[in-house]
Amino acid sequence: MYIYATVLKEIETFDFINLGRKDIVMEVKDEWYRLLHPKIAFLFVVDKNVMALAWAMPVDDEAKVLAISVWKGNYTYELLEREGEFALCIPSAEMLNQVWFCGTKSGRKTDKIKALNLELEKGVKIKTPHLKNCAGFLECRVIDSISRREFGEHVIYLARVVHARANEKFFHKTWKEGADILMHVGSALFTTPSKFLKPGKRCSRKV
């Protein structure tokens, strides 16, 4: 069990699968953010350093803007403040060990690209390279950042996607069903997309 929680009470709940099932309602404290997972486990490249990053989200699809959250203590933060651009690379499940290494080692002490023998390719629209053999990548330029005391020790960066590519084996308009894209659940737990679900006719009525 990867989320530690305090049991508050038992209640009767009704769902579409098992009417009358007893569910346990739990208060989730320190691990609340894992309720927002799983999320794609990106390999985040700045300059020639790579870090694992899951806290990324689209902000505006037409303006091609996304947001990422970076801890100020990361070596990546220092590089990003200097370079102002980055590549978000999407690894497949085959790269699980590399992702874990990049997420648990600091670039201040370890040349992760050299240690893992990762291959870099020249950027298409930015000078920052991207990782070869990933399922896809996005090249981004920072356009703004939010760093306030109430946000704690993280900085939110807004960045414009200037170029994006994906392997047709995994992606066509959306990630394909069963695509072996690595997603972070929490701690040392990862998963991949599996089965697609589509709403039925009963779910399509206007509300």
C-alpha positions in Angstrom: 0.0 0.0 0.0 1.6 3.3 -1.1 -0.8 5.8 0.5 -0.7 6.0 4.2 -4.1 7.2 5.5 -6.2 7.5 8.7 -9.5 5.7 8.7 -12.3 8.1 9.6 -15.5 6.0 9.2 -17.3 3.4 7.1 -20.2 4.5 5.0 -22.6 2.8 2.6 -22.0 3.8 -0.9 -23.8 3.0 -4.2 -22.1 2.7 -7.5 -22.9 1.3 -10.9 -21.0 -1.9 -10.3 -21.7 -3.1 -6.8 -24.7 -1.6 -5.1 -24.5 -1.5 -1.3 -20.8 -2.1 -1.1 -19.1 -0.8 2.0 -16.3 1.6 1.2 -13.8 3.0 3.7 -13.4 6.8 3.7 -9.8 7.8 4.5 -8.2 11.1 5.3 -5.2 11.5 3.0 -2.6 13.8 4.6 1.0 14.2 3.3 0.3 12.2 0.2 -2.7 14.2 -1.0 -1.0 15.2 -4.3 -0.8 11.5 -5.3 -4.6 11.6 -5.7 -3.7 13.6 -8.9 -1.6 10.8 -10.2 -0.7 8.8 -12.3 1.0 11.3 -14.5 3.4 10.9 -17.4 6.9 10.5 -16.0 8.8 12.9 -18.3 12.5 13.0 -18.8 13.2 16.8 -18.5 16.2 18.0 -20.4 17.8 21.4 -19.7 21.2 22.1 -21.2 22.8 18.7 -21.0 21.2 17.6 -17.7 18.2 15.3 -17.4 15.8 15.0 -14.5 12.5 13.0 -14.0 9.5 15.2 -13.8 5.8 14.4 -13.5 4.3 17.8 -12.5 3.4 19.1 -15.9 0.0 20.2 -17.4 -1.4 21.9 -20.5 -2.6 25.5 -19.9 -3.9 26.6 -23.3 -4.0 24.3 -26.4 -4.4 27.1 -29.0 -1.6 29.3 -27.5 0.4 26.1 -27.0 1.2 26.9 -23.4 2.0 24.4 -20.7 3.0 24.6 -17.0 5.6 22.8 -15.0 6.5 22.8 -11.3 10.2 22.7 -10.3 11.7 22.5 -6.9 14.1 25.4 -6.2 16.6 23.0 -4.7 17.0 21.1 -7.9 20.1 21.6 -10.1 17.6 21.7 -13.0 16.1 24.9 -11.5 19.5 26.6 -11.7 19.9 25.5 -15.3 16.4 26.5 -16.3 16.8 30.0 -14.8 19.8 30.4 -17.0 18.7 28.7 -20.2 15.0 29.6 -20.4 14.2 26.6 -22.5 13.8 22.8 -22.1 12.7 19.5 -23.7 10.1 17.3 -22.2 10.8 13.7 -23.4 8.2 11.0 -23.0 9.8 7.6 -22.1 8.4 4.2 -22.7 8.2 1.5 -20.0 11.5 0.1 -21.3 13.2 3.2 -19.8 11.9 2.7 -16.2 15.3 2.2 -14.7 16.7 5.2 -16.4 13.8 7.4 -15.3 14.2 6.2 -11.7 18.0 7.0 -11.8 17.3 10.4 -13.2 14.8 11.1 -10.5 16.9 10.0 -7.6 20.4 11.4 -8.6 21.4 15.0 -8.7 23.0 16.5 -11.7 25.4 18.5 -9.4 27.2 15.3 -8.6 26.4 13.0 -11.5 26.6 13.3 -15.2 23.4 11.3 -15.7 23.5 11.3 -19.5 27.0 9.8 -19.4 26.3 7.4 -16.6 23.3 6.0 -18.4 24.8 6.2 -21.9 21.8 8.2 -23.1 21.8 9.4 -26.6 20.9 13.1 -27.4 19.7 14.5 -30.6 20.0 18.2 -31.7 17.0 20.3 -30.9 14.7 21.2 -33.8 13.6 24.7 -32.8 15.6 25.2 -29.6 19.3 24.7 -28.8 18.5 22.2 -26.0 18.8 18.6 -27.2 16.2 15.9 -26.6 16.6 12.2 -25.9 16.8 9.8 -28.8 14.4 6.8 -28.8 11.7 8.3 -26.6 8.0 7.9 -27.5 7.8 11.7 -28.1 9.1 15.0 -27.0 8.1 18.7 -26.7 10.5 21.6 -27.1 9.5 24.5 -24.9 10.6 28.1 -24.2 9.8 29.7 -20.9 7.5 32.7 -21.2 6.8 33.4 -17.5 7.2 32.1 -14.0 5.4 32.3 -10.7 7.5 32.2 -7.5 5.7 33.3 -4.4 6.2 32.5 -0.7 2.8 30.9 -0.4 3.7 28.3 -3.1 6.5 27.0 -0.9 9.7 25.7 -2.4 8.5 25.3 -6.0 8.4 27.6 -9.0 5.7 27.3 -11.6 7.0 27.9 -15.1 4.7 28.8 -18.1 6.3 27.7 -21.4 5.3 27.8 -25.0 5.6 24.6 -27.0 7.5 25.5 -30.2 7.8 22.0 -31.5 6.5 18.5 -30.7 7.0 15.1 -32.2 5.8 11.6 -31.3 6.4 8.0 -32.5 3.5 6.8 -34.6 3.8 3.4 -32.8 2.5 5.0 -29.7 0.6 8.1 -30.8 -2.1 9.2 -33.3 -4.1 12.2 -32.2 -4.1 10.6 -28.7 -1.9 8.0 -27.1 -2.9 4.7 -28.5 -4.6 2.0 -26.4 -2.0 0.0 -24.6 0.8 2.5 -25.4 3.7 1.6 -23.3 4.1 5.2 -21.9 5.6 5.3 -18.4 3.4 7.0 -15.8 4.3 7.8 -12.2 1.9 6.7 -9.5 4.0 7.7 -6.4 7.3 6.8 -4.8 8.8 3.9 -6.7 5.5 2.9 -8.3 4.9 3.3 -12.0 2.2 2.2 -14.5 1.3 2.4 -18.2 -2.0 3.2 -20.0 -3.9 0.0 -20.7 -7.6 -0.2 -21.7 -9.6 2.7 -23.1 -13.1 3.4 -21.9 -15.8 5.3 -23.8 -19.1 6.7 -22.4 -22.3 4.9 -23.5 -25.5 6.3 -24.7 -26.9 6.7 -21.2 -23.9 9.0 -20.3 -24.2 11.2 -23.4 -27.4 13.0 -22.4 -27.1 16.8 -21.8 -26.7 17.9 -18.2 
